[in-house]
Amino acid sequence: MSAANVLKIGLPKGSLQEATFELFNRAGFDLTIGARSYFPSSSDPELQVILFRAQEISRYVHEGVLDAGLTGQDWITENESDVHEVAELVYSKVSRRPARWVLAVPETSPIRSVKDLEGKLIATELVGVTKRWLAKNGVNARVEFSWGATEVKAHLVDAIVEVTETGGSLAAAKLRIVEEVLSSTPKFIANRAAWADPWKRQKIESIVLLVEGAIRADGMVGLKLNVKRTDLQAVVAKLPALKGATVSPLSDPGWCAVEVIVDEKIVRQIIPELKRAGASGIIEYPLNKVIP
């Protein structure tokens, strides 16, 4: 296989790695990696997967070291990377909510708004974004890079800009959110030259199609059941279908098969209701991908 028929893709190492591997495995790429390796193996021979810190991926895609990658909008913005944004992939290690970079201070701090930061010292890993945010608000403050443990530093400097999904860790550290600086979701991005290459673009689009299908299938299950035609209307009325139930005739003209995709959270409620409405032979099965 020529190098032209291999797509180099960067995936995030660290907090999002486990969720990303699970997502790509459900999409059908079967990624595996050793404990200290940065080069996962894939069941797709046309993929060369490399793990990088999410903070670096957009820069490497911009520079052409990678053809494509998965990283947060926060780091694309921080690095001011000129990349093609292929798709937003809303998933995370905790929830499907966007990650939020917020200005946070100790609970007893007098700081109540960005305007109160004039002349203050702020610690953050997102230095460029924070400086531009302060300038946009007409505030002159010092911003220093934080190498980690930023929540602890909130009690040593005037304020921090830190990432959170739920706000729980900040509250546990006795910190108060003042304002949101940036909202970020994972983005699948491509190098502009790679996106202009027909083979690479088609490969990227195929990957995104399957990964989006895996995200869409999360929390959904399939149901199959049999029902007498005389009970069909009552049974279908119990089904909150994704796009309506599929009804097929059985060999017995008085019966039909019904298949539908539903939210897994409601299955324990509706299966007894379906049974009481006349359904039989009910089968619940998991889904890896849902492609509209």
Summary of the structure (lengths in Angstrom):
residues: 292
radius of gyration: 24.4
end to end distance: 32.2
largest distance: 80.6
contacts: 915
relative contact order: 0.15
helix: 35%
strand: 32%
